[in-house]
Amino acid sequence: MTARTISAPEEGELLLETHFCAADLARVRIQVDLHTSRTTPLSEPRRAQFVLAVHEVMCNAVRHGGGGGTVRLFRSADSLCCRVDDKGPGFDENVIPRALPPVDAPGGHGLWLVRELADRMDIARCAVGASITFAMCFDAA
């Protein structure tokens, strides 16, 4: 993961805010893809990586975060940000493996992948649940 300074998501334009549960994952993934293709200068490969990362964080919220949550997409001057809030028990960043987990490992692949794809990833414990925010910088011109 490349260390870069990226604007906080609250400093940008809100592109999408929606609640989700397991039954909504495909719908929200399509919405994220549409919003990012219409409103951001991410290249096709970076956009696909962003959509995959959003999907992985949402799946984590469904499995471990109380069955769903809220996803918000923000666009700042230099990046596209996603924040997913859930109502689960919360967790610490140290549960995400530093190296790719073995294929037969029971978990850890999704958030590991998000951390690898994103330019920044932050995890915060909230009073109830967790908040995962990640961002991808727009491609250099």
C-alpha positions as CSV (number, residue, x, y, z in Angstrom):
1,M,0.0,0.0,0.0
2,T,1.4,3.4,-1.0
3,A,1.5,6.0,1.7
4,R,-0.2,9.2,0.4
5,T,-2.0,12.1,1.9
6,I,-5.7,11.9,1.0
7,S,-8.5,14.2,2.0
8,A,-10.9,12.9,4.7
9,P,-14.1,11.6,3.1
10,E,-16.2,14.2,4.9
11,E,-14.4,16.9,3.0
12,G,-15.7,15.7,-0.3
13,E,-18.8,15.4,-2.3
14,L,-21.2,12.6,-1.2
15,L,-21.9,10.4,-4.2
16,L,-23.9,7.6,-2.6
17,E,-25.3,6.7,0.8
18,T,-27.3,3.5,1.3
19,H,-28.0,0.9,3.8
20,F,-27.4,-2.8,3.0
21,C,-27.8,-6.4,4.1
22,A,-26.8,-9.6,2.5
23,A,-29.7,-9.5,0.0
24,D,-28.5,-6.0,-1.2
25,L,-24.9,-6.8,-2.0
26,A,-25.3,-7.2,-5.7
27,R,-27.5,-4.1,-6.0
28,V,-25.1,-1.9,-4.1
29,R,-22.1,-3.2,-6.0
30,I,-23.9,-2.2,-9.3
31,Q,-24.7,1.3,-7.8
32,V,-21.1,1.8,-6.8
33,D,-19.9,0.8,-10.2
34,L,-22.4,3.2,-11.9
35,H,-21.5,6.1,-9.6
36,T,-17.8,5.6,-10.0
37,S,-17.9,5.3,-13.8
38,R,-20.0,8.5,-14.1
39,T,-18.4,10.8,-11.5
40,T,-14.7,9.9,-11.2
41,P,-11.7,9.9,-13.4
42,L,-10.5,6.5,-12.2
43,S,-9.2,4.3,-15.0
44,E,-11.2,1.1,-15.7
45,P,-8.7,-1.2,-13.8
46,R,-8.7,1.1,-10.7
47,R,-12.4,1.5,-10.8
48,A,-12.8,-2.3,-10.9
49,Q,-10.5,-2.6,-7.9
50,F,-12.4,0.1,-6.0
51,V,-15.8,-1.7,-6.6
52,L,-14.2,-5.0,-5.5
53,A,-12.9,-3.4,-2.3
54,V,-16.3,-1.9,-1.5
55,H,-17.9,-5.3,-2.0
56,E,-15.3,-7.0,0.3
57,V,-15.9,-4.5,3.1
58,M,-19.6,-4.9,2.8
59,C,-19.3,-8.7,2.9
60,N,-17.2,-8.3,6.0
61,A,-20.0,-6.2,7.6
62,V,-22.6,-8.8,6.7
63,R,-20.5,-11.7,8.1
64,H,-19.0,-10.1,11.2
65,G,-20.7,-6.7,11.6
66,G,-24.3,-7.5,12.6
67,G,-25.6,-8.5,9.1
68,G,-25.3,-5.2,7.2
69,G,-24.5,-1.6,7.5
70,T,-24.3,1.7,5.7
71,V,-22.0,2.5,2.8
72,R,-21.0,6.0,1.8
73,L,-19.0,7.1,-1.3
74,F,-17.3,10.5,-1.3
75,R,-15.3,12.2,-4.0
76,S,-12.6,14.7,-3.1
77,A,-10.3,16.7,-5.4
78,D,-7.8,13.9,-5.5
79,S,-9.5,10.6,-4.6
80,L,-12.5,8.4,-4.2
81,C,-13.3,7.3,-0.7
82,C,-15.6,4.7,0.8
83,R,-16.8,4.4,4.4
84,V,-18.7,1.4,5.6
85,D,-20.2,1.5,9.1
86,D,-21.7,-1.6,10.8
87,K,-23.3,-2.6,14.1
88,G,-21.0,-5.6,15.0
89,P,-18.6,-6.1,17.9
90,G,-15.9,-4.0,16.2
91,F,-12.3,-5.1,15.7
92,D,-8.8,-3.9,15.6
93,E,-6.6,-3.6,12.5
94,N,-4.2,-6.2,13.8
95,V,-6.7,-9.0,12.9
96,I,-6.0,-8.3,9.2
97,P,-3.1,-10.6,8.2
98,R,0.1,-8.8,7.0
99,A,0.7,-11.5,4.3
100,L,-1.8,-13.2,2.1
101,P,-3.6,-15.9,4.2
102,P,-3.5,-19.4,2.9
103,V,-6.3,-20.4,0.5
104,D,-7.8,-22.7,3.1
105,A,-7.7,-20.1,5.9
106,P,-11.2,-19.5,7.4
107,G,-11.0,-15.8,6.8
108,G,-8.9,-12.7,6.5
109,H,-8.7,-12.6,2.7
110,G,-11.2,-9.7,2.0
111,L,-9.8,-7.0,4.3
112,W,-6.3,-8.0,3.4
113,L,-7.2,-7.5,-0.2
114,V,-8.8,-4.1,0.5
115,R,-5.6,-2.9,2.3
116,E,-3.5,-4.0,-0.6
117,L,-5.7,-2.3,-3.2
118,A,-6.4,1.0,-1.4
119,D,-4.0,4.0,-1.1
120,R,-5.3,4.4,2.5
121,M,-7.4,2.3,4.8
122,D,-8.5,3.3,8.3
123,I,-10.4,1.2,10.8
124,A,-12.2,2.8,13.8
125,R,-14.1,1.2,16.6
126,C,-17.3,3.0,17.3
127,A,-19.6,3.0,20.3
128,V,-21.5,0.2,18.4
129,G,-19.7,-1.5,15.5
130,A,-16.8,-0.6,13.3
131,S,-16.1,2.0,10.6
132,I,-13.8,1.1,7.7
133,T,-12.7,3.9,5.4
134,F,-10.5,3.5,2.4
135,A,-9.5,5.7,-0.5
136,M,-8.0,5.4,-3.9
137,C,-6.3,8.3,-5.6
138,F,-7.2,9.4,-9.0
139,D,-4.8,8.3,-11.7
140,A,-2.0,10.6,-12.6
141,A,-2.6,12.6,-15.7
